[in-house]
Amino acid sequence: MVFRKLPGVSASGMGLRLSQKFVFLLFLSGLVTLCFGALFFLPDSVRLKRIFLSKSENPAVTVGSDNELSKKVPVDQEHQRAGVKGGEANVKLKVSRKPSVTHGARTVERSVGSKAQDEWSPARAHEPAARDERVTSAAHNGQRGSAFSYEMFKKCLLKPALGKDQGKPSDSETLQRREKVKEMMKFAWDNYKQYAWGKNELRPLTRNGHIGNMFGGLRGASIVDSLDTLYIMGLMEEYEEAKEWVQNNLDLNSNGEASLFEVNIRYVGGLLSAFYLTGAEIFKQKVLELGEKLLPAFNTPTGIPRGVINLGSSGTSWSWGWASAGSSILAEFGTLHLEFVHLSELSGNPVFTEKVMNIRKLLNKIEKPHGLYPNFLSPVSGNWVQHHVSIGGLGDSFYEYLIKSYLMSDKTDEDAKKMYYSAMEAIETNLVQKSPGGLTYVAEWRGGILDHKMGHLACFSGGMIGIGADDGPAGQKQHYLDLAAEITHTCHESYSRSATKLGPEAFRFDGGAEATATRLSDRYYILRPEVIESYMYMWRLTHDPKYREWGWEAVEALEKHCRVDAGFSGIRDVYASTVSHDNMQQSFFLSETLKYLYLLFSDDDLLPLEDWVFNTEAHPLPIIRKRCLQEHGTRQDDGQTSLE
Ligand code: DMJ
């Protein structure tokens, strides 16, 4: 602006009188005050409040689809199958720029449809983090959390967790095999300890640690994942080292972006089972602290959490950049139930159970194509985003958690039961196939078109269908046991048809293929547990000796092809007789693969299935016997976790 000198006016400075200047300044400061105030009163001002207000006044913000930021995010192998390669990848993340807080009506209008609205409560889904924190702090202050009595809890187990003699098998060959598995665990642990202590995973070829960014700055994934395996194997010195590390070094005040799913199954699951097995308070303390940090992830319009969460104070969350249209992944938000119910059990705080019950209710009510659950759902609208259905990666553990929720509730969770068996019916009708060579497999479904492929991850389903056989519709028990055995057989075939006797990441049943990988990119094996997991369950359910034989074949193959001088490594091509190693000892190798092998060669009274369910990372969680717990008074205010 140009200030012109007015004739006849004694001027100073820029040609304005003092009084004029004063009036102008007064006007300016009024304008500034007005604008600043408006930020706080306009309806869409949450973002600005976030900048100006302290954390306690700041409702968690999430959601979004507006901006794309390039971020480095973790990618587990499941996600490789969605087209992202490597342990981590530079991907575009859809980042939230809108508050997800309490504009419930608006989002629900667009979401689950009117029928769903009646029973599914958006109000509960939108509880801001601030409220969660208050409730949880109350539990921490001893008002409810301290009421949990470990001694009383143990009285409600039907059998001792470790059996009468730590599951020691009576025949010498099985015992020797079990000892071998224990030696493998010690070898994997010792090398992790020597070369990667405190890091997340061991790189056995380069003899160093891998941090990655799947866990949002949390460290020691291999330690937390190993606690229960070390304990049940009787590797007590190693268990004590691990416990001490958790006590002194597991820092939960990280500010990074983590996969909600991975942190839940490995850290929450690992700490919960370590607590239930040992009664050491430190595990309970840590897991409740961590559980609180995950709560803001649920602050989306539907209460369906996004895949990536900032574990720091902001509590913001994002969808994976590779997931269609900012969607959340079925296997991720559907794999929280077991752990969150136990967080409520331990803390006495129902908020954890409420969060996962809300997910359950939404999924129960939403319309499903042919009764199937697609893998991608919008956390904003609550609608399916794509019609891709798979019992392997992206879908897998959702189904697993339905049947396990039912079992873990002491068979009282009727909704979980119904959802599981109707999902199974839809899967059998639409996905289960028989190959020309007579192998039963579970294909994938893309909007009605079958993709005749089965992922290694889908091989957990033999065990899942097996443990669900007892409680299905009348007369179906044998049918489910047969189906479980057939799928486990097919998965074993995928191992025995390779040069290394280890199975590929995915195998196909088309173009002349039968349980073999046809694409170069599907030929790798990264120490995954799913096939062995099914052997373990099928052994427990049938005691057919072939499952122990198959497990032993896997031990021999792991020793021959995956054991290197400083640990165990995945391999790039299971069909090549000269293997190339991927230089990664995955934490799930210690938590799952070796634990399932050890259980396979143990008596059934080591972690008996009458008392324990395994989370998807093989961390055992106890069945909750509400009546018994009430009678023994494990807490004064029992019933807090009930949503009825
Ligand atoms: C594990 O982290 C869990 O089993 C998960 O459910 C699937 N992927 C890995 C092992 O393959």
Boltz pocket constraint, residues with backbone or C-beta under 6 A from the ligand:
constraints:
  - pocket:
      binder: B
      contacts: [[A, 78], [A, 265], [A, 397], [A, 457], [A, 528], [A, 529], [A, 530], [A, 588], [A, 592], [A, 616], [A, 617]]
      max_distance: 6.0
